[in-house]
């Protein structure tokens, strides 16, 4: 039995666990590619399965589709991404993820008292900004941000 070199959109959806509509969305964003048969049906190379797996993992940890697209654009087209490719991509995202983790930890720890009180006006609230003193530092919540 010959190995299948091309997959239908339904086969990619089944194998990857991603909805057909999501595959169409990824394709419209340039994250994956297909070609059309003479009957105007989409066909995907097998490499798309690994690319979709990378997209899913990256989205799960909070990497934006724009950043995923930039990363995937650096890979050779039509070739299944390798372990080395993944190492390059994940290393590039590591610092960003570390910043997000630090921010989430600070947010979690700072909100511990707020969860019980339900009030943002108590004197010990870490979000309190009496007389808007922090406005000089810029817009948005300042106390719970991690310095970049």
C-alpha positions in Angstrom: 0.0 0.0 0.0 1.4 3.4 -1.0 1.9 6.1 1.5 -0.6 8.9 1.2 1.3 12.1 0.3 -1.7 14.5 0.2 -4.5 14.9 2.7 -8.0 16.3 2.3 -9.2 19.1 4.6 -11.3 16.5 6.5 -8.4 14.2 6.9 -6.2 17.0 8.3 -9.1 18.0 10.6 -9.5 14.5 11.9 -5.7 13.8 12.3 -5.0 17.2 13.9 -8.1 17.6 16.1 -8.7 21.0 14.6 -12.0 22.0 13.0 -12.2 22.4 9.2 -13.2 26.1 9.7 -10.0 26.6 11.8 -7.9 25.1 9.0 -9.5 27.4 6.5 -8.8 30.3 8.9 -5.2 29.3 9.3 -4.9 29.0 5.6 -6.4 32.5 5.0 -3.8 33.9 7.5 -1.0 32.2 5.6 -0.1 29.8 8.5 -0.7 26.7 6.3 -1.0 26.1 2.6 -2.9 23.9 0.3 -3.3 23.5 -3.4 -6.4 22.8 -5.4 -7.2 19.7 -7.4 -8.7 19.9 -10.9 -12.0 19.5 -9.1 -11.2 22.6 -6.9 -10.8 20.6 -3.7 -8.1 21.5 -1.2 -5.2 19.1 -0.7 -2.6 19.5 2.0 0.9 18.0 2.2 1.6 15.8 5.2 3.9 18.5 6.6 0.8 20.5 7.5 0.0 18.1 10.4 3.2 19.2 12.2 2.6 22.8 11.4 -0.9 22.6 12.8 0.5 21.0 15.9 3.0 23.9 16.3 0.1 26.4 15.9 -2.0 24.6 18.6 0.9 24.4 21.1 1.9 28.0 20.5 -1.7 29.3 20.9 -2.1 27.2 24.0 0.7 29.1 25.7 -0.5 32.5 24.5 1.6 33.2 21.4 -0.3 35.4 19.0 -1.2 34.1 15.5 0.8 37.0 14.1 3.9 35.7 15.9 3.2 32.1 15.0 2.9 33.2 11.3 6.3 35.0 11.5 7.9 31.9 13.0 6.3 29.5 10.5 7.4 31.8 7.6 11.0 31.2 8.6 10.6 27.4 7.9 11.1 25.9 4.5 7.8 25.4 2.7 6.7 21.9 2.0 9.0 20.2 4.5 7.8 18.8 7.8 9.3 20.9 10.6 12.0 19.1 12.4 13.0 18.9 16.1 15.7 21.5 15.3 13.1 23.8 13.8 10.9 23.4 16.9 14.0 24.2 19.1 14.6 27.4 17.2 10.9 28.5 17.4 10.5 27.6 21.0 13.7 29.2 22.1 12.6 32.5 20.4 9.4 32.4 22.3 11.0 31.5 25.7 11.7 35.0 26.9 8.2 36.2 26.0 6.8 33.2 27.9 9.0 33.8 30.9 7.7 37.4 31.0 4.1 36.2 30.8 4.7 33.7 33.6 6.2 36.3 35.8 3.3 38.7 35.1 0.7 36.0 35.9 2.5 35.1 39.1 2.6 38.7 40.2 -1.1 39.1 39.3 -2.1 36.0 41.1 -0.1 36.9 44.2 -1.4 40.5 44.1 -5.0 39.5 43.8 -5.0 37.0 46.6 -6.5 39.6 49.1 -8.9 41.0 46.5 -10.6 37.6 45.9 -12.0 37.5 49.4 -13.0 41.2 49.7 -14.7 41.9 46.4 -13.9 45.6 47.0 -11.3 47.7 45.2 -11.3 50.6 47.8 -9.8 49.1 50.9 -6.6 50.7 52.1 -4.4 47.6 51.6 -5.6 46.8 48.1 -2.6 46.3 45.8 -4.6 47.9 42.9 -5.4 51.1 44.9 -3.9 54.2 43.3 -4.8 57.0 45.7 -5.2 60.3 43.9 -4.0 58.8 40.7 -0.3 59.1 41.7 0.7 56.4 39.2 -0.6 58.3 36.2 2.9 59.8 35.7 4.2 56.3 35.0 1.9 55.8 32.0 -1.6 54.4 31.2 -3.1 51.3 32.6 -2.7 49.2 35.7 0.8 49.9 37.0 1.2 48.1 40.3 0.8 44.6 39.0 2.9 45.0 35.8 6.2 43.2 35.6 9.0 45.5 34.4 10.2 44.6 30.9 
